[in-house]
Amino acid sequence: MNPTEVAVIIPCRNEAGSIGDVVSRVPAGMQSIVVDNGSDDATADRAREAGATVVYESEPGYGSAVTAGVTAADRDVVCTIDGDGSMDPAELLDLVADLDRGADLAVGRRRPDSPRTWPLHARAGSAAVAAYLRRRYHLPIHDIGPMRAIRRDTLMSLGVADRQSGYPVELLLRAGQAGLRVTERDVRYTVRTAGQSKVSGSIRGSVRAARDFVMVLR
């Protein structure tokens, strides 16, 4: 697949310290769309300086930001990745290649480079939800991660409605219900290059995300 067919959506809130580097490492030819989800720092300026298209989404929530990016994208394939520098955008190429090989949805399984990269309280929730989806829908997944690739038309047809942290869970749930072919690849997961995680950076954030996960699965 030609990189010019791919849009990379990067939802952000207060990631001024890392977003420029993330955008600069997006593979050449791919469209970078940074969705500023209520930042009160220079995230948008740093993203624009690095060459990204900046979209503003005032409704808070990961799902709101991703949906705004998908709406703004004008490429056949959409990918997502966080803007905190914890993952390498170059690894999106492998996920996009899985679509070429017949996958409908390709997701990244985070492989932390050290114990402090991914706190146990954050890892446990993702693992539990992934185990449920494996049992219920036979999806070959072990992580509810933020790095993924899917054709835009396919994503739009799924009708993912969650606008908070439950978005990636609902996406996988609907993919399983629709019988889509899902693949999973290991991706390197490192300590964020700046700022603090809104989810795994605190027990409170992880509990809030877990609540959103459960609401989607009910």
Residue, then its C-alpha position, 0 to 999 in steps of 0.5 A: m500500500n502506498p503511504t499516501e493512502v494512509a492518514v495517521i490520527i494522533p489524539c492529544r491533550n497537553e503533549a507539547g513536549s513530545i508531539g513534534d517528535v512524534v509527527s516528525r517520525v510518521p512515515a513519509g507520505m502519510q497524512s498526520i492529523v493531530v487532534d487537539n482535545g482541549s490542550d492548554d499548552a502549545t500542543a497545536d503549535r508544535a504539531r503544526e510546526a512539525g507538519a501536521t494538520v491540526v483539528y480541534e475537538s472540544e468534547p473531551g474523551y479519547g473516542s471524541a478525539v479519534t472520531a474527529g480525526v477520522t472525520a477529517a481524514d481524506r485517505d483510504v486507511v486510517c491509523t492511530i497512535d498516541g502523541d506521547g512518544s511511547m511508540d514508534p510511528a514507523e511500526l505503523l508500516d507493519l500494521v498497514a502491511d497486514l491490511d495488504r495481506g488481507a486483514d480488516l483491522a491490524v492492532g499493536r500489542r504493546r511490549p514494554d521495554s521496562p517494568r516502569t513503562w507500563p504500571l501493573h494497574a494499567r496493564a491488568g485492565s487491558a489484559a482482562v478485556a482482551a481475554y474476554l474478547r478472545r473467549r467471546y469472539h475468538l479475536p487474536i488479541h492480548d492488549i487494548g492498545p492505541m496503535r491500529a490500522i483499518r480502512r476508513d470505510t470499514l471503520m465507519s461501517l462499524g458505527v463505534a459510538d463511545r467517545q471516552s476511553g471505551y472507544p478501542v474496546e468498542l472497536l474490537l467488540r464490533a469487529g468481532q461481532a462483524g466477523l472481521r479478520v483481526t491481526e495483532r503485532d508486537v510494538r515496542y512500548t517505552v516511557r513517554t518522552a514528556g508529560q504524564s499519562k491521563v490514564s496509566g499515569s494514575i490509579r484514578g485514571s486507570v479506574r476511570a478507563a476500566r469503568d469505560f471498558v465495562m460500560v462498553l462490554r455490558 
